[in-house]
Amino acid sequence: MDVEVRQRPSSPAPATPSWEPGARAALDRLFEARPVRRVLLVSPPDVDASLFSFETCRRGRYPNYTPYGLLVLASGLRALGLDVQLANLNMATLRAARLCEDAEAFDFDAAWQAALDAEIAAGRYDLIGVSCMFTQTHVSLRQVCERLRETCPDTPIAIGGVHVTNAFASATTRDKFLKELGVVDLFFSYECDVAFPRFVEVVNSDRPVADLRQVALRDGESVVTVADRVPPQPTDMVEIPAHDLSPPDQLSEWGKVGSYSFLKPRDAVFATVLSNRGCRAQCTFCSVRNFNGVGVRRRPVSSVVDELEMLRDRYGVSHFMWLDDDLLYNRRQSMELFEEMVRRDLGMTWDCTNGVLAASCVDEVIAAAVESGCIGLNIGMESGNPEILRQIRKPASVDTLLKAAEVLRRHPTIFTRVFLIIGFPHETYRQMRDTFEVSAEMGLDWHQIQVLQPLPNTPIFDQMVAEGLIDIEDFRNVRYSSGTYGRGAQLIHKGRDMQDRDFKHVFDVDDLDVEVPKELNEFVWAFMNFHLNYYKILDEARPEKLLQFRRYLEHIVDVIAPNDALAHYFLGRLQQRTLGAVDPQVTGSLTRLMTESPFWDQRFADFGLSMADLTSRETG
């Protein structure tokens, strides 16, 4: 009997990715002398010399964060048996400035170049990786890469980070970015916990080139782009970052970490820790979702708390800042994390400077946060106008914001700050006033107000480019309006405070539905800052808040804005109430500021303030 035998058709061989031949050729050229055994990771200065203020650095205002992403990569590379070193050029520059007594003698570029050259001289590296998180670091990134190419002409240079991802992904900035970073060989996008070690495995072993992910390789005049991503999952986020490469006790010595140092002793050691990646929100001004992808991924609780214990025991860390963009994403998991921190009796305090979503602030979670050590919390509000909230896709309503504030007010040991943004496209006086009025009704402690700075690879950036509202001729133009290196800070550096102009009548206009001119945004800022942050202090009666406000204003006059007469005045009023008398240094500085600036007399008259208020004895 004849039997027909039918063979199962074989599966077709997987197609060769179109980019693979080009990537293979680039790897053969870049890593002719394989394998990769020694890797240098570089954290550039946060800004270039043109944005750096020697006086501000000497006051200790500049941030000195852990280069956390690089330490995560270092841990992954060490797991492959590689020798990994780190050049933290931001810390090296801050340290050099803090140790220098004479501004004229300080050379910003010489400081970071000396630190980089010393690391290069320590041994030959097979691969150098440079990370860049902020757009304002772009010029510094370019200068560091050019220095590396001069000193290591044959070593492949790779760059990555949030700024690299955003600039590379945006059609508006990609070509200019590639041209300006002409000395760079490899461009990594997104989180590289998995992609970067895998890249090294491809170079060092028989692992197929097809396994490469989220990297662009320069091959002569062309760039071969591997677009597929491999985002790290919770099982990939177990290893503790290599903190030994950047000890937290050194970071705290030369700069500040987070926004709540004023609540801790001056010699306290600070650190940063990341418990989850991503954010549930889709805010149009934010690039977190583009970088981390959709959803939120949390590290195992045991891994996070193990890291905290190690930081406490090995480096004396007593306070840490969560780097999470959506710390309270999952209520059950958040409770598990806080409860484990309490169970292990860490004895540490913490803050969430990056902010939390209003919907997450429920009594059960906030109470657990306080028990686990929370002393500072930022809440992302942005606007108090319903239409603006919808336009920017903020996952909150005015009602949600008010309910969150009600919860937070029940926990006065937390110093609560609110993120506000003004200057959204076509924003009107009425919409800005809504933000002011809702903020006042929320009644939280301090408001971080900034003028919108659209960042590449965000919907609002593309919208404003399309409407001709911004011009991206130079990456230097994409710079924050507020913050340590923002435009407002530069005005203070030059002796001009942002509140020395007439802002009392900023909302006294005939038509509140008219768009606010761009040049008036700073006046709105000054109005909101005075009323939301300063004037309300006169009515404060809670002992915890009086102490928090006094410490924060001390921080403002000593570190942030020593030329701010309002900060000096209200600090004096707080000293009257909490100490029984005003520090003569405060009155002396205030007298000098009032004498030097004709503006301050008028501002004080506008709001019924007087130096005489500080001569009477007032106790609370």
C-alpha positions in Angstrom: 0.0 0.0 0.0 1.4 3.3 -1.0 1.3 5.9 1.7 1.7 9.5 0.9 4.1 11.1 3.3 3.6 14.8 3.7 6.4 16.7 5.2 5.6 19.7 7.4 6.9 22.8 5.7 10.0 24.2 7.4 9.7 27.6 9.0 11.2 30.3 6.8 14.5 31.6 8.0 14.2 34.9 9.8 14.8 37.8 7.6 18.1 39.6 8.0 17.4 43.1 9.4 18.0 45.7 6.7 20.4 47.5 9.1 22.6 44.4 9.9 25.2 44.6 7.1 25.9 48.3 7.9 26.0 47.7 11.6 28.4 44.7 11.1 30.7 46.9 9.0 30.7 49.7 11.6 31.4 47.2 14.4 34.3 45.7 12.5 35.8 49.2 12.0 35.3 50.4 15.5 36.3 47.3 17.3 39.0 45.9 15.1 41.1 45.2 18.2 38.4 43.3 20.1 37.4 42.5 22.8 36.1 45.2 25.2 37.7 44.7 28.6 37.9 48.1 30.1 35.2 50.7 30.0 35.2 54.4 31.1 31.9 56.0 31.9 31.8 59.8 32.0 29.3 62.2 33.6 30.0 65.7 32.1 29.6 68.9 34.0 25.9 69.9 34.2 26.6 73.0 32.1 29.4 74.7 30.2 31.5 77.6 31.5 29.2 80.3 30.1 26.3 79.2 32.4 28.4 78.6 35.5 28.6 81.0 38.4 31.6 80.8 40.7 29.8 82.7 43.5 26.7 80.4 43.3 28.9 77.3 43.4 30.7 78.6 46.5 27.4 79.1 48.2 26.7 75.4 47.7 23.7 75.9 45.5 24.6 73.8 42.5 23.3 70.2 42.4 25.7 67.3 42.6 23.4 64.3 41.9 24.5 60.7 41.8 25.1 59.8 38.1 22.6 57.0 38.8 22.1 55.7 35.2 25.8 55.3 34.7 26.1 53.4 38.0 23.3 51.1 36.9 25.2 50.4 33.6 28.5 49.9 35.6 26.8 47.2 37.7 25.6 45.4 34.5 29.0 45.6 32.8 30.7 44.3 35.9 28.4 41.3 35.8 30.0 40.5 32.4 33.5 40.6 34.0 34.5 44.0 32.7 36.7 46.6 34.5 34.6 49.8 34.8 35.7 53.2 35.9 33.8 56.5 36.2 34.8 60.1 35.6 32.3 62.3 37.4 33.3 65.6 35.9 30.4 67.6 37.4 31.6 66.7 40.9 35.2 67.4 39.9 34.3 70.9 38.7 32.2 71.7 41.8 35.0 70.5 44.1 37.6 72.6 42.3 35.5 75.7 42.6 34.6 75.1 46.3 38.3 74.7 47.1 39.3 77.8 45.2 39.3 81.1 47.1 39.6 83.5 44.1 37.1 83.7 41.3 39.7 85.1 39.0 41.9 82.1 39.6 39.3 79.6 38.8 39.3 78.0 35.4 36.1 76.0 34.8 37.3 74.2 31.7 40.7 73.4 33.2 39.0 71.8 36.2 37.0 69.2 34.3 39.7 68.6 31.7 42.3 67.9 34.4 39.9 65.3 36.0 39.2 63.7 32.7 42.8 63.6 31.6 43.8 62.0 34.9 41.3 59.2 34.4 42.4 58.6 30.8 46.1 58.5 32.0 45.2 55.8 34.5 44.9 53.1 31.7 43.8 52.3 28.2 40.1 52.0 27.7 38.4 49.9 25.0 35.1 51.8 25.1 34.0 55.2 26.5 30.4 56.0 27.4 29.1 59.5 28.1 25.7 60.2 29.5 23.7 63.4 29.1 20.3 63.9 30.8 19.5 67.6 30.3 19.3 69.7 27.2 21.2 72.5 29.0 24.1 70.1 29.2 24.4 69.8 25.4 27.4 72.2 25.0 29.2 70.5 27.9 28.5 67.1 26.3 30.0 68.2 23.0 33.1 69.7 24.7 33.7 66.6 26.7 33.4 64.3 23.6 35.8 66.5 21.7 38.3 66.3 24.5 38.0 62.6 24.6 38.6 62.4 20.9 41.7 64.4 21.2 43.1 62.3 24.0 41.8 58.9 22.9 41.8 59.1 19.0 41.2 55.4 18.5 38.7 54.6 21.3 35.1 54.3 20.3 32.9 56.9 22.0 29.3 56.2 22.9 26.7 58.6 24.2 23.3 58.1 25.7 20.7 59.5 28.1 17.5 61.5 28.0 18.9 64.4 26.0 20.5 62.2 23.5 17.3 60.2 23.1 15.2 63.3 22.7 17.5 65.1 20.3 18.0 61.9 18.2 14.2 61.2 18.0 13.1 64.6 17.0 13.2 65.3 13.3 13.6 69.0 14.2 16.9 68.4 16.0 18.4 65.1 14.8 20.6 66.3 11.9 22.0 69.2 13.8 22.7 67.0 16.8 24.6 64.4 14.6 26.6 67.2 13.1 27.5 68.9 16.4 28.5 65.5 17.9 30.6 64.5 14.9 33.3 62.9 17.0 30.9 60.4 18.5 30.7 56.8 17.1 27.7 55.3 18.9 24.3 56.9 20.0 22.3 54.9 22.5 18.6 55.8 23.1 16.3 55.1 26.0 17.1 53.0 29.0 20.2 51.0 28.3 20.3 48.6 31.3 19.9 45.7 28.8 20.9 47.2 25.5 24.4 48.4 26.5 25.7 45.2 28.1 24.2 43.3 25.2 26.1 45.5 22.8 29.3 44.6 24.5 28.4 41.0 24.3 27.9 41.3 20.6 31.4 42.9 20.3 33.1 40.4 22.5 31.4 37.1 21.5 29.6 35.3 18.8 26.3 36.8 19.8 24.7 37.8 16.5 24.6 41.4 15.3 20.9 41.1 14.9 20.6 41.2 18.7 21.6 44.8 18.8 19.0 47.2 20.1 18.3 51.0 20.3 21.7 52.1 19.0 22.9 54.2 16.0 26.3 53.5 14.6 28.3 56.1 12.7 30.0 54.5 9.6 31.8 57.2 7.7 29.3 59.8 6.5 26.3 57.5 7.1 24.5 56.5 10.3 23.1 53.0 10.8 20.1 53.1 13.1 18.8 50.1 15.1 15.3 51.3 16.2 14.0 48.2 18.1 14.0 48.7 21.9 14.6 46.3 24.8 13.3 48.1 27.9 14.5 46.7 31.2 11.8 44.8 33.1 11.7 44.3 36.9 13.8 41.2 36.7 16.5 43.3 35.0 16.4 45.9 37.7 17.5 43.8 40.7 21.2 44.6 40.8 22.3 47.5 43.1 24.0 50.4 41.2 27.8 50.6 41.6 27.7 53.4 44.2 31.4 52.8 45.0 32.3 54.6 41.8 30.6 57.8 43.1 30.3 57.6 46.9 27.4 59.6 48.2 29.4 61.1 51.1 31.6 62.9 48.5 28.6 64.1 46.5 27.0 65.7 49.5 30.3 67.5 50.4 30.6 69.5 47.2 27.0 70.2 46.1 23.4 69.6 47.0 21.2 66.6 46.3 17.5 67.3 46.0 15.5 70.3 47.2 15.2 69.5 50.9 18.7 69.9 52.3 17.4 72.8 54.4 15.5 70.4 56.6 18.6 68.4 57.5 21.9 69.2 59.3 24.6 70.7 57.1 26.8 67.6 57.4 24.0 65.1 56.5 24.9 62.7 53.7 22.3 62.6 50.9 21.8 60.0 48.2 19.4 59.2 45.3 17.5 56.0 44.8 15.2 54.8 42.0 12.3 52.4 42.8 10.4 52.5 39.6 10.6 53.6 35.9 8.1 55.5 33.9 5.0 57.5 34.6 1.3 56.8 33.9 0.7 60.4 32.8 1.0 61.7 29.2 1.7 65.3 29.8 2.5 67.1 26.6 5.5 69.1 28.0 7.2 66.0 29.5 9.5 63.5 27.8 9.4 60.8 30.5 6.9 58.6 28.6 9.0 58.9 25.4 12.1 57.8 27.2 10.8 55.1 29.5 7.9 53.9 27.3 4.3 53.3 28.3 3.5 52.2 31.8 5.4 52.0 35.1 7.8 49.2 36.1 8.8 48.8 39.7 12.0 47.2 41.1 11.5 44.4 43.6 10.9 45.9 47.0 13.7 43.8 48.5 16.2 45.2 46.0 15.3 48.8 46.8 15.5 48.4 50.5 18.7 46.4 50.3 20.2 49.4 48.4 19.0 51.8 51.1 20.5 49.7 53.9 23.8 49.6 52.0 23.8 53.4 51.5 23.2 53.9 55.2 25.7 51.3 56.5 28.5 51.9 54.0 28.3 55.6 53.4 26.4 57.1 56.3 23.5 58.2 54.2 20.7 59.6 56.4 18.5 61.1 53.8 17.7 60.2 50.2 15.7 61.5 47.3 13.5 59.3 45.2 14.3 59.7 41.5 10.9 58.2 40.5 8.6 60.2 38.2 5.6 58.4 39.5 6.6 57.1 43.0 3.1 56.4 44.2 1.9 54.7 41.0 0.5 51.5 42.5 -1.1 52.0 45.9 -0.5 48.4 47.1 3.1 48.3 46.0 3.8 51.7 47.5 2.4 50.5 50.8 4.6 47.3 50.6 7.7 49.5 50.0 7.0 51.9 52.9 6.1 49.1 55.2 9.3 47.2 54.5 11.3 50.4 55.1 9.6 50.6 58.5 10.0 46.9 59.3 13.8 47.2 58.7 14.0 50.3 60.9 16.1 52.2 58.4 16.1 55.4 60.4 16.4 57.5 57.2 14.3 60.4 55.9 13.4 60.9 52.3 11.8 63.3 49.8 10.3 63.1 46.4 11.7 66.2 44.6 10.5 64.9 41.2 7.0 65.1 42.3 3.9 62.8 42.6 0.6 62.8 40.9 -2.3 64.3 42.8 -4.5 61.2 42.4 -2.0 59.2 44.4 -2.2 61.4 47.5 -4.7 59.4 49.6 -4.7 59.3 53.4 -3.5 55.6 53.7 -0.5 56.1 51.4 0.6 59.5 52.7 0.3 58.3 56.3 2.6 55.3 55.4 5.0 57.7 53.6 5.3 59.8 56.8 5.9 56.7 58.9 8.7 55.5 56.5 10.5 58.9 56.7 8.9 61.3 54.3 9.7 65.0 55.1 9.3 66.6 51.7 7.0 66.0 48.8 6.4 67.8 45.5 3.1 67.6 43.7 2.7 68.2 40.0 -0.1 70.6 39.5 1.1 72.8 36.6 -2.2 74.7 36.0 -5.4 75.4 37.9 -7.4 76.0 34.7 -9.5 73.1 33.5 -8.9 73.9 29.8 -5.2 74.0 30.1 -5.2 70.8 32.1 -7.0 69.1 29.3 -4.7 70.6 26.6 -1.5 69.4 28.3 -3.2 66.0 29.1 -2.6 66.4 32.8 -4.2 63.4 34.6 -5.8 65.6 37.2 -8.8 67.9 37.6 -9.1 70.9 39.8 -11.2 68.7 42.2 -8.5 66.1 42.3 -5.9 68.7 43.1 -8.0 70.2 46.0 -8.6 66.7 47.5 -4.9 65.9 47.3 -4.0 69.1 49.1 -6.6 68.4 51.8 -4.9 65.1 52.5 -1.4 66.6 52.5 -2.5 69.4 54.9 -3.4 66.7 57.4 0.3 65.8 57.6 2.1 69.0 58.5 5.5 67.2 59.1 5.8 67.0 55.3 7.0 70.2 53.6 4.8 70.2 50.5 5.8 72.0 47.3 3.7 72.5 44.2 5.0 72.6 40.6 3.4 75.4 38.6 4.0 76.3 34.9 2.9 79.5 33.2 3.4 80.6 29.6 1.6 77.7 27.9 0.8 78.4 24.2 -1.9 81.1 24.0 -2.5 81.1 27.8 -4.7 84.0 28.9 -4.7 86.2 31.9 -7.9 84.4 33.2 -6.2 81.0 32.8 -3.1 82.1 34.7 -5.3 83.7 37.4 -7.2 80.4 37.8 -3.8 78.7 38.5 -3.1 81.4 41.1 -6.5 81.1 42.8 -6.6 77.3 42.9 -3.0 77.2 44.3 -4.1 79.6 47.0 -7.1 77.5 47.8 -4.9 74.3 48.1 -2.9 76.0 50.8 0.3 74.0 50.5 3.6 75.2 51.6 5.7 76.4 48.7 5.2 76.8 44.9 7.9 76.1 42.4 6.8 78.4 39.6 8.5 78.3 36.2 7.9 79.7 32.7 7.3 76.9 30.2 10.4 75.6 28.5 9.4 73.1 25.7 11.8 70.3 25.4 12.6 68.3 22.2 10.7 65.1 21.5 7.6 66.3 23.4 4.2 67.1 21.8 4.2 70.7 23.0 7.7 71.3 21.5 6.5 70.1 18.1 3.3 72.1 18.4 5.2 75.3 19.2 7.7 74.7 16.4 4.9 74.2 13.9 3.2 77.5 15.1 6.5 79.4 14.9 6.4 80.1 18.6 10.0 78.8 19.2 13.1 78.7 17.0 15.6 75.9 17.6 18.7 77.3 15.9 20.9 76.5 18.8 20.6 73.8 21.6 21.6 76.5 24.0 18.1 78.1 23.4 16.5 75.0 24.9 17.2 76.0 28.4 15.1 76.0 31.6 13.5 79.3 32.6 13.9 78.6 36.3 16.0 76.3 38.5 19.7 76.4 39.5 21.0 77.1 36.0 17.8 78.8 34.6 17.4 82.2 33.1 16.0 83.5 36.3 19.0 82.4 38.2 21.2 84.2 35.7 19.4 87.4 36.5 20.0 86.9 40.2 23.7 86.2 39.5 23.9 89.7 37.8 22.4 91.3 40.9 18.9 91.8 39.5 16.1 89.9 41.4 13.0 88.8 39.6 10.8 90.5 42.1 12.2 94.0 41.8 9.8 95.1 39.2 6.2 96.4 39.5 4.1 93.3 39.6 1.2 94.4 41.9 -1.2 95.2 39.0 -0.3 92.3 36.7 -3.9 91.0 36.5 -5.5 94.4 36.4 -6.4 94.3 32.7 -9.5 95.2 30.7 -9.9 91.8 29.1 -8.8 88.7 31.1 -9.4 86.5 28.1 -6.5 88.1 26.2 -3.3 86.1 25.7 -0.6 87.1 28.2 2.4 88.6 26.2 5.5 86.5 26.6 7.5 89.4 28.1 5.0 89.7 31.0 5.5 86.1 32.2 8.2 87.2 34.6 5.8 89.7 36.1 3.1 87.0 36.6 5.9 84.9 38.2 6.8 87.6 40.6 3.1 88.2 41.6 2.4 84.5 42.2 5.7 84.0 44.0 5.0 86.9 46.4 1.4 86.0 47.3 1.7 82.1 47.2 5.0 81.8 48.9 5.7 84.9 51.1 2.7 87.0 52.1 0.8 84.0 53.5 3.5 83.4 56.0 2.2 86.3 58.1 -1.0 84.3 58.8 0.8 81.0 59.6 0.2 79.6 63.1 1.2 75.9 63.0 4.5 75.4 64.9 5.8 72.8 62.4 5.2 75.1 59.5 6.8 78.1 61.2 10.0 76.1 61.7 9.9 74.7 58.2 9.4 78.2 56.6 12.2 79.7 58.8 14.7 77.0 57.7 13.7 77.4 54.1 14.0 81.2 54.1 17.4 80.8 55.8 18.3 78.6 52.8 17.0 81.2 50.3 19.0 84.1 51.8 22.2 82.1 52.3 22.2 79.9 49.2 19.5 80.5 46.6 18.9 84.3 46.3 21.0 86.4 48.7 19.7 89.6 46.9 16.1 88.9 47.6 14.9 91.6 50.0 11.5 89.9 50.4 13.1 86.7 51.6 15.2 88.7 54.2 12.1 90.6 55.4 9.9 87.5 55.9 12.8 85.6 57.5 13.0 88.4 60.0 9.3 88.2 60.7 9.6 84.4 61.2 12.6 84.9 63.5 10.5 87.3 65.6 7.8 84.7 66.0 10.0 81.6 66.6 13.1 83.1 68.3 11.8 86.3 69.8 14.2 88.5 67.9 15.6 89.2 64.5 19.2 88.2 63.7 21.2 91.5 63.2 22.7 89.9 60.1 19.3 89.7 58.5 18.4 93.3 59.2 21.9 94.4 58.1 21.6 92.6 54.8 18.0 93.9 54.3 19.1 97.5 54.9 21.9 97.1 52.4 19.5 95.7 49.7 17.0 98.5 50.3 19.7 101.1 50.0 21.3 99.6 46.9 18.0 99.1 44.9 15.4 101.8 44.4 12.9 99.2 43.4 12.6 97.5 46.8 11.2 100.6 48.6 8.3 100.7 46.1 7.7 97.0 46.3 7.5 97.2 50.1 5.1 100.2 49.9 2.9 98.3 47.4 2.1 95.7 50.0 2.3 97.6 53.2 5.7 96.2 54.4 8.2 98.2 56.3 11.6 97.8 57.9 10.0 99.1 61.1 8.1 95.8 61.3 11.3 94.1 62.3 12.2 96.4 65.2 9.3 95.3 67.3 9.3 92.2 69.4 6.8 89.6 68.1 6.3 86.1 69.4 4.1 83.4 68.2 
